[in-house]
Amino acid sequence: MTYDLLAHFIKIGGTVAFTSVFVLAIIYALWPQNRERFERAAHLPLETHDAPETDHD
């Protein structure tokens, strides 16, 4: 009886915890103040940095 009660509590608690973390991550991602930071991060792979080319002859 104790094991079943504890197992049920852990299942419910885990579901609530993971759902809460997921909802908080979505809120963080969609928060208006984070938009500029995410826009800059999205464009990082497209930026070109002119690194000096070396000749290995």
GROMACS elastic network, one bead per residue, 0.5 to 0.9 nm:
[ bonds ]
;  ai    aj funct       b0    kb
    1     4     6  0.52720   500
    1     5     6  0.62707   500
    1     6     6  0.86529   500
    2     5     6  0.51702   500
    2     6     6  0.60921   500
    2     7     6  0.84959   500
    3     6     6  0.50978   500
    3     7     6  0.59520   500
    3     8     6  0.84787   500
    4     7     6  0.50735   500
    4     8     6  0.60790   500
    4     9     6  0.85363   500
    5     8     6  0.51903   500
    5     9     6  0.61639   500
    5    10     6  0.86607   500
    6     9     6  0.50418   500
    6    10     6  0.61368   500
    6    11     6  0.85991   500
    7    10     6  0.51464   500
    7    11     6  0.61754   500
    7    12     6  0.86771   500
    8    11     6  0.51294   500
    8    12     6  0.62297   500
    8    13     6  0.84468   500
    9    12     6  0.52475   500
    9    13     6  0.58863   500
    9    14     6  0.83748   500
   10    14     6  0.58059   500
   10    15     6  0.83763   500
   11    14     6  0.52130   500
   11    15     6  0.61748   500
   11    16     6  0.86493   500
   12    15     6  0.51584   500
   12    16     6  0.61949   500
   12    17     6  0.85726   500
   13    16     6  0.51373   500
   13    17     6  0.60220   500
   13    18     6  0.85914   500
   14    17     6  0.50227   500
   14    18     6  0.60424   500
   14    19     6  0.83309   500
   15    18     6  0.53721   500
   15    19     6  0.59836   500
   15    20     6  0.84272   500
   16    19     6  0.51702   500
   16    20     6  0.60028   500
   16    21     6  0.86428   500
   17    20     6  0.51130   500
   17    21     6  0.62592   500
   17    22     6  0.86553   500
   18    21     6  0.50863   500
   18    22     6  0.61259   500
   18    23     6  0.86093   500
   19    22     6  0.50605   500
   19    23     6  0.61445   500
   19    24     6  0.85530   500
   20    23     6  0.51642   500
   20    24     6  0.60976   500
   20    25     6  0.85588   500
   21    24     6  0.51009   500
   21    25     6  0.61104   500
   21    26     6  0.86802   500
   22    25     6  0.51231   500
   22    26     6  0.63240   500
   22    27     6  0.87072   500
   23    26     6  0.51460   500
   23    27     6  0.62094   500
   23    28     6  0.86141   500
   24    27     6  0.50416   500
   24    28     6  0.60837   500
   24    29     6  0.85524   500
   25    28     6  0.50640   500
   25    29     6  0.61119   500
   25    30     6  0.86289   500
   26    29     6  0.50839   500
   26    30     6  0.61593   500
   26    31     6  0.84510   500
   27    30     6  0.52209   500
   27    31     6  0.58439   500
   28    31     6  0.52172   500
   28    32     6  0.88202   500
   28    34     6  0.75233   500
   29    32     6  0.85199   500
   29    34     6  0.69712   500
   29    35     6  0.79735   500
   29    38     6  0.83289   500
   30    33     6  0.86266   500
   30    34     6  0.73267   500
   30    35     6  0.73763   500
   31    34     6  0.56632   500
   31    35     6  0.70171   500
   32    35     6  0.54298   500
   32    36     6  0.83585   500
   33    36     6  0.70787   500
   33    37     6  0.81681   500
   34    37     6  0.53758   500
   34    38     6  0.62967   500
   34    39     6  0.86581   500
   35    38     6  0.52608   500
   35    39     6  0.60822   500
   35    40     6  0.87035   500
   36    40     6  0.62184   500
   36    41     6  0.85914   500
   37    40     6  0.52794   500
   37    41     6  0.62543   500
   37    42     6  0.86630   500
   38    42     6  0.60132   500
   38    43     6  0.86906   500
   39    42     6  0.50912   500
   39    43     6  0.64671   500
   39    44     6  0.89111   500
   40    43     6  0.53114   500
   40    44     6  0.63938   500
   41    44     6  0.52895   500
   41    45     6  0.81509   500
   42    45     6  0.71754   500
   42    46     6  0.83177   500
   43    46     6  0.53627   500
   43    47     6  0.66280   500
   44    47     6  0.54211   500
   44    48     6  0.86796   500
   45    48     6  0.80657   500
   48    51     6  0.88726   500
   50    53     6  0.85970   500
